[in-house]
Amino acid sequence: ERQLYERITAIVRRGMLKQVGHRALVDQLTLQQLQLAAGSSVHATLSGLSKLAQRVLPEAYKNEIVSVLAAANKLAENYSLVCSKARVTSEIIRNFDDKVLIFTRFRETHDFLVSFLQSQHLNVATFNGSMKRSEKDAAIDQFKGEAQVLVSSESGGEGRNLQFCRAIINYDLPWNPMRIEQRVGCIHCI
């Protein structure tokens, strides 16, 4: 995981520093997203690397991206066995023994984490922006009831009252500290 992260960081640095005319080799937003995905999960990283590998880029840079993509694919094969972030998250939940709200940024990470936690025999509800309102309400009801864990995208931190929950895990930290405050606000209202 660490080696993959370091290789992606090198790609990001090269993409920001290398110029084509007066433009960067790759736009800054794409590279920022790739770096954030690398800190999230290999599944989110695969998505970002795949999109980047499809672009028209100088051959040496593209070859580096394809090489890192192959390494990420290899890591993804056994990711549930080696993902230290997911294992530690599972341990925290087991030791806490109460309701836990987990925020993720990337859909690929969200889906992986739900599957991983369920494989650990944890009762998990899911909440994300692609769900219909009725599905979101049902997910909150499930979390309020029997589910110990709610894995949520950013959309779960906006306008929901989850005061029956006492813990938040920021699986993916947002760059904006106000997003963290929003997340905390949904479980702790004064």
C-alpha positions in Angstrom: 0.0 0.0 0.0 2.8 2.4 0.9 4.8 1.7 -2.2 1.7 2.2 -4.4 1.0 5.5 -2.6 4.6 6.7 -3.1 4.5 5.8 -6.8 1.2 7.7 -7.3 2.7 10.7 -5.5 5.6 10.6 -7.9 3.2 10.6 -10.8 1.3 13.5 -9.3 4.5 15.5 -8.8 5.7 14.8 -12.4 2.3 15.8 -13.8 2.3 19.1 -11.9 5.9 20.0 -12.7 6.2 19.0 -16.3 5.0 21.6 -18.7 3.7 21.3 -22.3 4.0 24.8 -23.7 2.5 27.0 -20.9 0.2 24.3 -19.5 0.8 21.6 -16.9 1.1 18.0 -18.3 -2.1 17.1 -16.5 -4.7 19.5 -14.9 -4.2 20.1 -11.2 -7.8 18.9 -10.2 -7.3 15.5 -11.8 -4.0 15.0 -10.0 -5.5 16.2 -6.7 -8.3 13.7 -7.1 -5.8 10.9 -7.9 -3.8 11.7 -4.7 -6.9 11.8 -2.6 -8.0 8.5 -4.1 -4.6 7.0 -3.3 -5.2 7.8 0.4 -8.7 6.4 0.3 -8.4 2.9 -1.2 -6.8 0.9 -4.1 -10.3 0.7 -5.7 -10.7 4.4 -5.9 -7.1 4.6 -7.1 -7.8 2.1 -9.9 -10.6 4.3 -11.2 -8.4 7.4 -11.3 -5.4 5.7 -12.8 -7.6 4.1 -15.5 -9.0 7.4 -16.6 -5.5 9.0 -16.6 -4.1 6.1 -18.6 -6.6 6.7 -21.4 -5.4 10.3 -21.9 -3.0 11.3 -24.6 0.3 11.8 -22.7 4.0 11.7 -23.4 5.0 8.0 -23.8 7.4 7.8 -20.8 4.8 9.4 -18.5 2.0 7.2 -19.8 4.2 4.1 -19.4 4.8 5.0 -15.7 1.0 5.4 -15.2 0.3 2.0 -16.9 3.0 0.4 -14.7 1.4 1.8 -11.5 -2.0 0.8 -12.8 -0.8 -2.8 -13.1 0.6 -2.7 -9.6 -2.7 -1.4 -8.3 -4.6 -4.1 -10.1 -2.3 -6.7 -8.5 -2.8 -5.2 -5.0 -6.6 -5.1 -5.6 -6.7 -8.9 -6.1 -6.1 -9.5 -2.3 -6.9 -6.0 -1.0 -9.3 -7.2 1.7 -6.5 -9.3 3.1 -3.9 -6.5 3.1 -5.8 -3.3 3.6 -4.6 -2.1 7.0 -6.9 0.9 7.0 -10.0 -1.3 6.7 -8.7 -3.8 9.3 -8.0 -1.0 11.8 -11.5 0.4 11.1 -13.0 -3.0 11.8 -11.0 -3.3 15.1 -12.1 0.2 16.2 -15.8 -0.7 15.6 -15.5 -4.0 17.5 -13.8 -2.3 20.5 -16.3 0.6 20.5 -19.4 -1.6 20.7 -21.8 1.1 19.9 -23.2 2.9 16.8 -20.5 4.1 14.4 -20.9 6.5 11.4 -18.2 6.1 8.7 -17.7 8.8 6.1 -16.0 8.0 2.7 -15.4 10.2 -0.2 -15.1 7.8 -3.2 -17.9 5.5 -4.2 -15.4 2.7 -4.9 -14.1 3.0 -1.4 -17.6 3.1 0.0 -18.6 -0.1 -1.8 -15.3 -1.9 -0.8 -15.7 -0.9 2.8 -19.3 -2.0 3.1 -18.3 -5.4 1.6 -15.3 -5.7 3.9 -17.2 -4.8 7.1 -20.0 -7.3 6.2 -17.3 -10.0 5.6 -16.2 -9.2 9.2 -19.8 -10.1 10.3 -20.7 -6.5 11.2 -24.2 -5.2 10.6 -23.8 -2.4 8.1 -26.2 0.1 6.6 -25.3 2.2 3.5 -26.1 5.8 2.6 -24.9 7.6 -0.6 -26.0 10.2 -3.0 -27.2 7.8 -5.7 -30.0 6.5 -3.4 -33.6 7.6 -3.7 -35.0 9.5 -0.7 -37.0 6.5 0.4 -33.9 4.3 0.3 -32.0 6.9 2.3 -34.7 7.1 4.9 -34.7 3.3 5.1 -30.9 3.2 5.6 -31.2 5.7 8.5 -34.0 3.6 10.0 -31.8 0.5 9.7 -28.9 2.3 11.3 -31.1 3.6 14.1 -32.3 0.0 14.6 -30.2 -3.1 14.2 -27.2 -1.9 12.2 -24.1 -1.0 14.2 -22.4 0.8 11.3 -23.5 3.3 8.7 -21.1 3.8 5.8 -22.0 7.1 4.2 -20.8 9.3 1.4 -20.6 13.1 2.0 -24.3 13.3 1.4 -24.9 11.7 4.8 -23.4 14.7 6.6 -25.9 17.2 5.4 -29.2 17.7 7.1 -29.5 14.4 8.9 -30.1 14.0 12.6 -28.2 11.0 13.8 -27.9 11.9 17.5 -28.4 8.3 18.5 -24.9 7.7 17.2 -21.9 8.7 19.3 -18.9 8.0 17.0 -17.6 9.1 13.6 -14.8 7.6 11.6 -13.5 9.9 8.9 -12.2 7.1 6.6 -11.4 9.8 4.0 -10.6 13.2 5.4 -12.0 16.1 3.5 -9.7 19.0 2.6 -12.2 21.5 4.0 -12.4 21.5 7.8 -16.0 22.7 7.7 -17.0 19.4 6.1 -15.6 17.7 9.3 -17.7 20.1 11.4 -20.8 19.2 9.3 -20.1 15.5 9.9 -19.8 16.1 13.7 -22.9 18.3 13.6 -25.1 15.4 12.4 -24.4 13.4 15.6 -23.8 16.2 18.1 -26.3 19.1 18.3 -26.1 21.5 21.3 
